[in-house]
Amino acid sequence: MTAIKEIRKFMDEMGVPGRDLYDLPDSTKRFADGGHCRTEIAGVERLTTLKAMVDEMKKHNFFVHRAICTVGGATYLPFNELVDMAHLSREEGIEAVMTIGHRMGWDPGAKAAATSEGQQNGWRLRGSDNVSYHIADIMRCVEAGFRGFLVYDEGILSILNEMRTKGVLPSTVFFKFSVFGGYASAAGAKVIAGMGINSFNPAPDLTLPILAGIRKVLNIPMDVYLIVPDSFGGMFRAYEAAEIARVAAPVYFKYEPGESEGAMYKPWITEAFHENHIRQKVKMAAIVHELINKMNPEIKYSGARPADLTLAKG
């Protein structure tokens, strides 16, 4: 049997850490403006939700750099509302990432996907028809002005990358790889980064040594949950945030409290619910900012409207 030391040596020679980085080294990587961290808030479901988020962040004198929009699915919004959301996000200097409607569970195979074993298959679409529907929804959002998209299916990512290369999609379009891709190691992060993603969301419950190991192989931003829905574990890592930023920079801190994504993001959930919910998320993000400043004032947040954000066209 090959000794574990030889296996780890082989991994190191491949450019993948043979062990998680228990010494927790400082990340030397930063956003273009020198920042360690930025804020990303999910669940910006409607135009009214976006307006509430903008209002709340101004109340707290706090900037949200990135909004994950239409988690329930962009298909549920009329085109004119998509256009208005794109315009407002650009006006406020917020990077908008769209969650596409047609996806796993929207087709006749939804029943299998809902079973305990079916869920283990991962968030990949079934068949070429569904892939084409998914991409058609992306094109609809591009037409509305959006340039950021959440991706979790490697097959679709390969097509989208080719479309971007060939000019079918604008060259400015960027792809954020979703937590539902399930990647949780430096080896996996290295593979998916090589497929052309622009931002990477690892599994939400990774330890500091694992995050440090992933940062060693990644040069793109990492998107790390500080709070997740109860159905996803419900942890709130507010007091770890400074250390996460230190070892994983550049990092987007993500906020998504609630019961479950299934409960929060159905299209019939009221706009009033989302308006209140988004305000709570902004408050949590502002609190974390306060804690980081107290625990490690050397950690730098990016300021408002950094020049390297990819804004919607309006």
C-alpha positions in Angstrom: 0.0 0.0 0.0 1.3 3.5 -0.9 2.3 5.4 2.2 0.2 8.5 3.0 3.3 10.6 2.9 3.9 9.6 -0.8 0.3 10.4 -1.7 0.5 13.8 -0.1 3.8 14.5 -1.8 2.2 13.5 -5.2 -0.7 15.9 -4.5 1.8 18.7 -3.6 3.7 18.2 -6.8 0.3 18.5 -8.7 -0.2 21.9 -7.1 -2.9 20.6 -4.7 -2.1 20.9 -0.9 -1.3 17.4 0.4 -2.8 18.5 3.7 -5.2 21.1 4.8 -3.3 24.2 6.0 -3.4 23.9 9.7 -0.9 26.7 10.1 -3.5 29.1 8.7 -1.2 31.3 6.7 -2.2 34.9 5.7 -3.6 35.1 2.2 -1.5 37.5 0.2 -4.2 37.8 -2.5 -6.7 40.8 -2.6 -9.4 42.4 -4.6 -8.2 44.9 -7.1 -8.7 47.8 -4.6 -6.7 46.0 -2.0 -9.7 44.8 0.0 -9.7 41.5 1.9 -13.5 41.1 1.8 -16.8 42.3 0.3 -20.5 41.6 1.0 -22.8 39.4 -1.0 -26.5 39.1 -0.1 -28.8 36.4 -1.6 -32.5 36.5 -2.1 -33.0 39.8 -4.0 -36.2 38.4 -5.5 -38.0 41.3 -6.9 -37.6 45.0 -7.8 -39.2 45.9 -4.5 -36.6 43.6 -2.7 -33.8 45.4 -4.4 -35.2 48.8 -3.4 -35.6 47.7 0.2 -31.9 46.4 0.2 -30.7 49.8 -1.1 -32.7 51.7 1.4 -31.5 49.5 4.3 -27.8 49.7 3.4 -28.0 53.5 3.2 -29.6 53.6 6.7 -26.6 51.6 8.0 -24.0 53.5 5.9 -23.0 50.2 4.6 -22.4 49.0 1.0 -23.5 45.6 -0.4 -21.2 44.8 -3.3 -23.0 41.9 -4.8 -26.7 40.8 -4.9 -27.7 37.2 -5.8 -31.0 37.9 -7.5 -34.1 35.8 -8.3 -33.1 32.8 -6.3 -36.6 31.4 -7.0 -35.8 31.7 -10.7 -35.6 34.6 -13.2 -38.4 33.0 -15.2 -40.9 34.1 -12.6 -40.2 37.8 -13.4 -41.8 39.7 -16.3 -39.2 41.1 -18.7 -39.9 44.7 -17.8 -39.2 44.0 -14.1 -35.9 42.4 -15.0 -35.0 45.5 -17.0 -35.9 47.7 -14.1 -33.8 45.6 -11.7 -30.8 45.7 -14.0 -31.1 49.5 -14.3 -31.4 50.0 -10.5 -28.5 47.7 -9.7 -26.3 49.5 -12.2 -27.4 52.9 -10.9 -26.5 51.9 -7.3 -23.2 50.3 -8.3 -24.2 46.8 -7.1 -23.0 43.7 -9.0 -26.1 41.6 -9.8 -25.8 37.8 -10.2 -28.9 36.1 -11.7 -30.2 32.8 -10.6 -31.8 31.1 -13.6 -35.3 29.7 -13.6 -35.3 26.5 -15.6 -33.2 24.0 -13.6 -33.2 20.7 -11.8 -36.7 19.9 -10.6 -38.5 22.0 -13.2 -38.8 19.1 -15.7 -40.8 15.8 -15.5 -37.9 14.3 -13.5 -38.6 16.5 -10.6 -40.1 13.6 -8.6 -36.8 11.7 -8.7 -34.8 14.7 -7.8 -36.9 15.1 -4.6 -36.2 11.7 -3.2 -33.4 11.2 -0.6 -31.3 9.2 -3.1 -32.1 11.4 -6.1 -30.8 14.4 -4.2 -27.4 12.8 -4.1 -27.1 13.1 -7.9 -26.3 16.8 -7.6 -27.8 19.8 -9.2 -27.3 18.9 -12.8 -29.9 19.2 -15.5 -31.5 16.2 -17.3 -31.0 16.0 -21.0 -30.2 18.5 -23.8 -33.7 20.0 -24.0 -33.4 21.2 -20.4 -29.9 22.5 -21.0 -31.2 24.6 -23.9 -34.1 26.0 -21.8 -31.7 27.0 -19.1 -29.4 28.8 -21.5 -32.4 30.5 -23.1 -33.3 31.9 -19.7 -29.8 33.2 -19.4 -30.1 34.9 -22.8 -33.3 36.5 -21.7 -31.5 38.0 -18.7 -28.6 39.2 -20.9 -31.2 41.0 -23.1 -32.6 42.6 -20.0 -29.1 43.9 -19.2 -27.6 41.4 -16.6 -24.0 40.2 -16.9 -23.6 37.9 -13.9 -24.9 34.4 -13.6 -25.0 31.6 -11.1 -23.9 28.2 -12.5 -23.8 24.8 -10.8 -23.7 22.4 -13.8 -20.3 21.8 -15.3 -21.7 20.8 -18.6 -23.7 24.0 -18.9 -20.6 25.9 -17.8 -18.6 24.4 -20.7 -21.2 25.6 -23.2 -21.5 29.1 -21.6 -17.7 29.5 -21.7 -17.6 28.6 -25.4 -20.5 31.0 -26.0 -18.5 33.8 -24.2 -15.4 33.0 -26.2 -17.2 32.9 -29.5 -19.1 36.2 -28.8 -22.5 34.6 -28.6 -22.5 35.9 -25.0 -20.9 39.3 -24.2 -17.3 39.1 -23.2 -18.1 40.9 -20.0 -20.4 38.1 -18.8 -19.2 36.4 -15.6 -20.0 33.1 -13.9 -20.2 32.4 -10.2 -20.1 28.7 -9.4 -22.8 27.8 -6.9 -22.6 26.1 -3.5 -24.9 23.5 -5.0 -21.9 22.3 -7.1 -20.8 20.7 -3.9 -17.1 21.4 -4.1 -15.3 21.2 -0.7 -11.6 20.7 -1.4 -8.6 22.4 -3.0 -8.5 19.6 -5.6 -12.1 20.3 -6.7 -11.7 24.0 -6.6 -8.7 23.8 -8.9 -10.6 21.8 -11.4 -13.7 24.0 -11.5 -11.6 27.2 -11.6 -9.9 25.8 -14.7 -13.3 25.7 -16.4 -13.5 29.5 -16.6 -15.5 30.5 -13.5 -15.0 34.0 -12.1 -16.1 33.4 -8.5 -16.2 30.2 -6.4 -18.7 29.3 -3.7 -17.4 26.3 -1.7 -19.5 24.1 0.6 -20.8 26.3 3.5 -19.3 24.5 6.5 -15.6 24.2 5.7 -13.0 24.7 8.4 -10.4 27.4 8.3 -7.6 25.0 7.3 -9.7 23.7 4.4 -10.5 27.3 3.3 -6.8 28.2 3.5 -5.9 25.2 1.3 -8.5 26.2 -1.3 -7.2 29.7 -1.3 -3.7 28.4 -2.1 -4.9 27.0 -5.5 -7.4 29.8 -6.3 -6.7 33.3 -7.7 -10.4 34.2 -8.1 -12.7 35.4 -5.3 -14.1 32.9 -2.9 -17.7 33.3 -1.7 -18.1 32.1 1.9 -21.3 31.8 3.8 -21.4 33.4 7.2 -25.0 32.4 7.8 -27.1 29.8 6.0 -30.8 28.6 6.2 -31.7 26.2 9.0 -32.1 23.5 6.5 -28.5 23.9 5.5 -27.2 23.8 9.1 -28.2 27.3 10.3 -24.7 28.3 11.5 -23.7 31.9 12.0 -20.0 32.4 11.8 -19.9 36.1 12.7 -16.9 35.8 15.1 -14.9 33.7 12.6 -15.3 36.3 9.9 -12.0 38.1 10.5 -10.0 34.9 10.4 -11.8 33.7 7.3 -10.9 37.0 5.6 -7.3 36.7 6.8 -6.8 33.2 5.3 -9.2 33.2 2.4 -9.0 36.7 0.9 -10.3 37.9 -1.5 -13.6 36.7 -0.1 -17.3 37.7 -0.5 -19.1 37.1 2.8 -22.5 35.6 2.1 -25.7 36.1 4.1 -28.8 33.8 3.7 -30.7 33.2 7.0 -34.1 31.6 7.0 -36.0 28.4 7.3 -35.0 26.8 4.0 -34.5 27.9 0.4 -37.5 25.9 -0.6 -39.7 27.8 1.9 -38.3 31.3 1.2 -38.0 31.4 -2.6 -41.3 30.1 -4.0 -42.9 32.6 -6.4 -46.0 33.0 -4.2 -44.1 34.2 -1.2 -45.2 37.8 -0.7 -43.1 40.8 -1.6 -43.5 42.2 1.9 -41.8 39.1 3.3 -38.8 39.6 1.0 -38.6 43.3 1.8 -38.4 42.6 5.5 -36.1 39.6 5.1 -33.6 41.5 3.0 -33.4 44.3 5.6 -32.5 41.7 8.3 -29.7 40.4 6.0 -28.3 43.9 5.6 -28.3 44.4 9.3 -26.5 41.1 9.9 -23.8 42.1 7.3 -23.4 45.5 9.0 -22.9 43.8 12.4 -20.2 41.5 11.0 -18.4 44.5 9.6 -18.4 46.0 13.1 -17.1 42.8 14.6 -14.3 42.5 12.1 -13.2 46.0 12.7 -13.0 45.2 16.5 -11.3 41.8 16.2 -8.8 42.5 13.4 -8.7 46.2 12.2 -6.1 45.2 9.7 -8.7 43.4 7.6 -9.9 45.8 4.9 -13.4 45.9 3.5 -13.7 47.1 -0.1 -15.4 50.5 -0.3 -18.5 51.4 -2.2 -18.6 51.0 -5.9 -15.2 49.4 -6.6 -14.2 49.8 -10.2 -13.8 46.0 -10.9 -17.4 45.1 -10.3 -19.3 43.8 -13.3 -22.4 45.9 -13.5 -25.6 45.3 -15.5 -26.0 47.3 -18.7 -28.9 49.8 -18.4 
